[in-house]
Amino acid sequence: MIMKKFINKPEDLAKELILGLVKAYSNYLKLIGEDIIIRVKPKEKGKVQIVFAQGSGHEPGLFGFVGYGMHDVAVPGNIFTCAGGSRIYEGIKIAWEMSGNTPVLVLIANHEGDVLNGNMAIDMARDEGIEVESVLLYDDIASASKGQEENRRGMAGMVFGLKIAGALAEQGADIGTIIEKTKNVNATTRTILVAMSSCTMPTTGQSLFSIADDEFIIGPGQHGEPGPEGPSKIVTANEVIDDVAGRLIEDGEFKRGDDLLVIINGCGATTLMEMFIMYNRLEELLLSKGIKPYKPRIGNYITTQEMAGFQLTMCRADEETKKLWDAPADTPYFSITGV
């Protein structure tokens, strides 16, 4: 297999992409040490700081979302690998100092390494007298059955939790209020991934999984982890949207009269043309059921290198949630300037 990517040494991938991101968006971002990303203009002291740690390789998510109205400190790991507990602890300590010793909130993607290292970092911080809490983000309906939601993987639906938590923190809400609302939003978020091809692991040149040219898969994980189904023959855009949207509506118990936040998230190689075609069908389907999409987002938010496919994610939105979704945000890759 020949991997075609513009890279230098595989062992330097994460370091170089982080440096490039921060240099390109130096008006938003700066580095502490070699690899902890913070906002150039931090919140006022006394406001809750939000920390997020994740493996690299999913750009722009979620390091490209550091900034006003989103999160404050990002701790990148190597490609597809969460940062270690000691480094996340350093990120928590930086956030604690920037806030003037206001409690820190760590948002944790529900993946084994993220949970293990995040909890380790929180224990270390608490041992040092730092006040820190966490919220676990999970949304992938293919990874655990209904009734076992807390076992589900965190995927593109994490953007909803991150945006709502960030908006509340920017407004000066206390940490208890932020945690409660973020948990409520996460509890009504549903996501499923559809893949048409794998990506190559940039450190090794190996594919994450294999699939025939005329096949696609519903329900694999962000990194190609097995889902509940095997490959199927490719169908039309309308057919795949009817299928996966129906699954989300059923699992989320979305009903007539609901307003839904919606994201069609490209996995890396899927074109905007394809995503807009799918959204065209999605809106028709939702409106036919008396469900209204609210200010949808279409594009690449959390990618997996050059994987072809998309994630469809939906979240029931009450009036407060809609206001927080609309709240101003200014980051390199997620901004809201008006409503």
Buried (B, 14 or more C-beta within 10 A) or exposed (E): EEBEEEEEEBEEBBBEBBBEBBEEBEEBBBBBEEBBBBBEEBBEEEBBBBBBBBBBBBBBBBBBBBBBBBBBBBBBBBBBBBBBBEBBBBBBBBBBEBBEEBBBBBBBBBBEBBBBBBBBBBEBBEEEEBEBBBBBBBBBBBBBEEEEBEEBBBBBBBBBBBBBBBBBBBEEBEBEBBBEBBBBBBBBBBBBBBBBBBBBBBBEEEBBBEBEEEBBBBBBBBBBBEBEEEBEEEEEBBEBBBBBBEBBBEBBEBEEEBBBBBBBBBBBBBEEEBBEBBBEBBBEBBEEBEBBBBEBBBBBBBBBBBBBBBBBBBBBBEEEBBEBBBBEBBBBBBBBEEE
